[in-house]
Amino acid sequence: MPTIQELEFAIEQMNNIEVTEGNEEYYQRTLKKKIADIRRRHNGSNQTCQMCSQHKLCLYPSSNRWTCEDCIRSKTLNSGIIHCNHCNQQRIHGRVGTAHTQWGICYVCIPMYIPSTSDVPASLKKLKSQLTRKKKDYRKAVAKSQPYIEAGLGPAFALAIAKGTPDEEVMDLWEADWWKQYDDEDMLIVAVLDGTLTEEQGRYLNGIRSDHERLALTCVENPDMIAWADALLECGFNKVPDAVNNVLDGGQPRIVARIRKMKIDAEITPEPLKKPVLLQNPPDHMLEKEDSDDEDQNPIEEEYQEHVDEMADESEA
């Protein structure tokens, strides 16, 4: 379900659309040229798309984050403030990915699709109805939370109870000490308060977070992975955080362990992931680290890029 802020942004964008027949013809013509320009610079490759996390034919960006043509051509993805996969500009308006909402493609690298206004009124009416309902529910929850706040409970905790999160889970968290190192907006705390995680699950993930932050936050976004994560750490990966990240990137645990000369318990080693797992909403400090890592290009990709540039030079000669 979209948040109040997301609905307000979508409505603002729709209200800014002028009465028009849309830009279908211009969009298709310009997009075709943009994609052709990218292909001329770099051949496609089967990679994991940074926007949808699907493994398919992707185009090579200057940022080292691959993007599939389906996401580039999509007319249904949301707009928002993103870090562009292609030109690597930060905090720029563009098309937002579904699997990694911090990343996308800006409207400098590709054209912005504007739908025909004949379709806008119905969509706008639906969004406004959702927003009205959301705000009404929020006001009711705020009023319902007041007695608990006056009794001494934190506002975020009181609001969670008012919104329907089991009060036992909320109170277990309130009475615990482990959460007090975080603010109320931390994704782990939010997950417990909105009922995504139990307090016990939150406490466990907090316990592994200092050494395995990516794994812990991946489990916050995918609670079904908690048992898998526990097995991975118990089998021998607990003391090697980088090896855990190798597995999250799609490596098979037994092969990663053998490469790193790690001793693991084969009987309890979990099955490898079917595909790499990316955080959808990583904290800012993890995004900054990812940007720093991007500067150190994979030597195989660097060699491939040099080969492509040489081919381009030969074709121009």
C-alpha positions in Angstrom: 0.0 0.0 0.0 1.4 3.5 -0.9 2.1 5.9 1.9 0.4 9.3 2.3 3.5 11.0 1.1 3.7 8.7 -2.0 0.0 9.4 -2.8 0.5 13.1 -2.4 3.5 13.1 -4.8 1.6 11.1 -7.4 -1.4 13.5 -7.3 0.9 16.5 -7.6 2.5 14.9 -10.7 -0.9 14.3 -12.2 -2.1 17.8 -11.4 0.9 19.1 -13.3 0.0 17.3 -16.5 -1.4 19.8 -19.0 -4.4 19.0 -21.1 -2.9 17.1 -23.9 -3.2 14.0 -26.0 0.0 12.7 -24.4 3.4 12.2 -26.0 3.2 8.6 -27.3 4.7 9.4 -30.7 7.5 11.6 -29.4 8.2 9.2 -26.6 8.6 6.2 -28.9 10.7 8.1 -31.4 13.0 9.7 -28.9 13.3 6.5 -26.8 14.3 4.5 -29.9 17.1 6.9 -30.6 18.3 7.0 -27.0 18.5 3.2 -26.8 20.2 3.0 -30.2 22.8 5.5 -28.9 23.5 3.3 -25.8 23.8 0.2 -28.0 26.3 1.9 -30.2 28.5 2.6 -27.2 28.1 -0.7 -25.5 26.8 -4.2 -26.5 24.1 -5.7 -24.3 24.8 -8.5 -21.8 22.8 -11.0 -19.7 23.0 -9.5 -16.2 20.8 -8.8 -13.2 18.8 -5.6 -13.8 19.3 -3.1 -11.0 15.7 -1.8 -11.4 13.7 -5.1 -11.4 16.3 -7.7 -10.1 15.5 -9.9 -13.1 18.3 -11.7 -14.9 17.9 -10.7 -18.6 19.5 -8.8 -21.5 20.7 -5.5 -20.0 22.4 -2.4 -21.4 25.7 -1.3 -19.9 25.6 2.0 -18.0 28.4 4.4 -17.0 27.5 3.8 -13.4 28.3 0.1 -13.4 24.6 -0.7 -12.6 23.0 -2.8 -15.4 19.4 -2.0 -16.6 17.2 -4.2 -18.8 15.4 -2.8 -21.8 12.0 -3.7 -20.4 12.5 -1.2 -17.5 14.0 1.4 -19.9 10.9 1.0 -22.2 8.3 0.8 -19.4 5.4 3.3 -19.4 4.0 2.1 -16.1 6.9 2.5 -13.6 6.5 5.4 -11.1 8.4 8.6 -11.3 10.5 9.9 -8.4 13.8 11.3 -7.1 16.5 8.7 -8.0 20.2 8.0 -8.5 20.4 7.4 -12.3 21.9 4.1 -13.4 23.0 5.5 -16.7 24.5 8.9 -16.1 25.2 8.4 -12.4 23.6 11.7 -11.4 22.2 11.8 -7.9 18.9 13.2 -6.6 17.5 13.7 -10.1 13.9 13.1 -11.3 13.4 9.9 -13.3 11.8 6.5 -13.6 11.9 4.4 -10.4 12.8 0.7 -10.2 10.5 -1.8 -8.6 13.2 -3.8 -6.8 15.5 -1.0 -5.8 13.6 2.2 -5.3 16.7 4.4 -4.8 17.8 3.7 -8.3 16.3 4.3 -11.8 16.8 6.2 -15.0 16.6 10.0 -15.2 14.5 11.9 -17.7 17.7 13.3 -19.2 18.9 9.9 -20.3 15.4 8.8 -21.5 12.3 10.8 -22.3 9.4 11.1 -19.8 6.3 9.4 -20.9 3.1 11.5 -20.5 -0.1 9.6 -20.8 -3.2 10.9 -22.7 -5.2 13.1 -20.3 -8.3 11.1 -21.2 -6.9 8.4 -18.8 -5.9 10.9 -16.1 -9.2 11.9 -14.5 -10.2 8.4 -13.5 -6.7 7.6 -12.1 -6.5 10.9 -10.3 -9.9 10.3 -8.7 -8.8 6.9 -7.5 -5.6 8.3 -6.0 -7.4 11.1 -4.3 -9.9 8.6 -2.9 -7.0 6.5 -1.5 -5.4 9.6 0.0 -8.6 10.7 1.7 -9.1 7.2 3.2 -5.5 7.1 4.3 -5.6 10.4 6.0 -8.9 9.6 7.7 -7.5 6.3 9.0 -4.4 8.1 10.2 -6.5 10.8 12.1 -8.5 8.0 13.8 -5.3 6.2 14.8 -3.8 9.4 16.2 -6.9 10.0 18.3 -6.9 6.4 19.5 -3.3 6.6 20.5 -3.6 9.6 22.8 -4.5 7.7 26.0 -1.4 5.5 25.6 0.8 8.5 25.0 -0.6 10.3 28.0 0.1 7.2 30.1 3.8 7.4 29.1 4.1 5.3 25.9 6.2 6.6 23.0 4.1 8.1 20.2 5.4 5.7 17.5 4.5 2.7 19.8 1.1 4.1 20.7 0.3 4.7 17.1 1.3 1.2 16.2 -1.2 -0.2 18.7 -3.9 2.2 17.4 -3.2 1.0 13.9 -3.8 -2.7 14.9 -0.3 -4.1 15.5 -0.7 -6.8 18.3 -0.2 -4.9 21.6 1.8 -7.7 23.1 4.5 -7.3 20.4 4.5 -3.5 20.7 4.8 -3.6 24.5 7.5 -6.4 24.4 9.5 -4.1 22.2 8.9 -1.0 24.4 10.0 -2.9 27.5 13.2 -4.2 25.8 16.5 -2.3 25.7 17.9 -3.3 22.4 15.8 -0.9 20.2 16.9 2.2 22.1 20.1 2.6 20.1 17.9 3.4 17.0 15.4 6.1 16.2 11.7 5.4 15.6 12.2 5.6 11.8 14.8 2.9 11.6 13.6 0.2 9.2 14.0 -2.6 11.8 12.0 -0.8 14.4 9.3 0.2 11.9 9.1 -3.5 10.8 8.3 -4.6 14.4 5.9 -1.7 15.0 3.9 -2.3 11.8 3.7 -6.1 12.5 6.0 -7.3 9.7 8.3 -8.8 12.4 7.7 -10.1 15.9 9.7 -8.5 18.7 11.6 -11.8 19.0 12.6 -11.7 15.3 13.6 -8.0 15.6 15.8 -8.8 18.6 17.5 -11.6 16.7 18.1 -9.4 13.6 19.5 -6.7 15.9 21.9 -9.3 17.3 23.4 -10.0 13.9 23.2 -6.5 12.5 26.5 -5.2 13.7 28.5 -7.8 11.8 26.0 -8.6 9.1 24.0 -5.5 8.4 23.1 -6.4 4.8 21.9 -9.8 5.8 19.9 -8.5 8.8 18.2 -5.7 6.7 17.5 -8.2 3.9 15.6 -10.3 6.4 13.7 -7.1 7.5 12.5 -6.8 4.0 12.1 -10.6 3.5 11.1 -12.1 6.9 10.8 -15.6 5.3 14.6 -15.5 4.9 15.3 -15.4 8.7 15.5 -19.2 9.1 17.8 -19.4 6.0 20.0 -16.6 7.3 20.3 -18.3 10.7 21.3 -21.6 9.0 23.9 -19.7 6.9 25.5 -18.2 10.0 25.4 -21.3 12.1 27.0 -23.5 9.4 30.2 -21.4 9.5 29.7 -18.0 7.9 29.1 -16.1 11.1 32.7 -14.8 11.3 33.2 -13.9 7.7 30.8 -11.0 6.7 32.2 -10.6 3.3 31.5 -14.3 2.5 27.9 -13.7 3.6 27.7 -10.9 1.1 29.1 -13.2 -1.6 26.2 -15.6 -1.0 23.6 -12.8 -1.0 25.1 -11.8 -4.4 24.2 -15.2 -5.7 27.2 -17.3 -4.9 26.7 -20.9 -3.7 27.7 -21.2 0.0 29.8 -24.3 -0.5 31.8 -22.8 -3.4 32.3 -19.5 -1.6 33.5 -21.4 1.5 35.9 -23.4 -0.5 37.4 -20.4 -2.3 37.8 -18.6 1.1 39.2 -21.8 2.7 36.4 -21.7 5.4 35.4 -24.7 7.4 31.6 -25.2 7.3 29.1 -27.8 8.5 27.8 -29.3 5.2 24.8 -30.9 7.0 23.2 -27.6 8.0 24.4 -25.4 5.1 21.3 -23.9 3.5 20.5 -24.1 -0.2 21.9 -21.3 -2.4 19.6 -18.4 -3.3 17.8 -18.7 -6.7 18.9 -15.2 -7.5 20.9 -12.3 -5.9 19.0 -10.4 -3.3 19.2 -6.6 -3.3 18.0 -4.3 -0.6 15.0 -2.3 -1.8 15.4 0.6 0.7 19.0 0.5 2.0 20.1 3.1 4.6 21.9 6.2 3.3 25.3 5.0 4.7 25.0 1.8 2.7 24.2 3.7 -0.5 27.3 5.9 0.0 29.4 2.7 0.4 27.9 1.3 -2.8 28.8 4.4 -4.7 32.4 4.2 -3.4 32.5 0.5 -4.5 31.3 1.4 -7.9 34.5 3.4 -8.5 36.5 0.2 -8.2 35.3 -1.4 -11.5 35.4 -5.2 -11.9 38.5 -6.0 -13.9 36.6 -8.3 -16.2 34.0 -5.6 -16.9 36.9 -3.1 -17.4 38.5 -5.4 -20.0 35.2 -5.9 -21.7 34.6 -2.1 -21.9 38.1 -1.6 -23.4 37.3 -4.2 -26.0 34.0 -2.6 -26.9 35.6 0.8 -27.2 38.3 -0.6 -29.5 35.6 -2.1 -31.7 33.8 1.2 -31.8 37.0 3.0 -32.8 37.7 0.5 -35.6 34.2 0.8 -37.0 34.5 4.6 -37.1 37.9 4.4 -38.8 
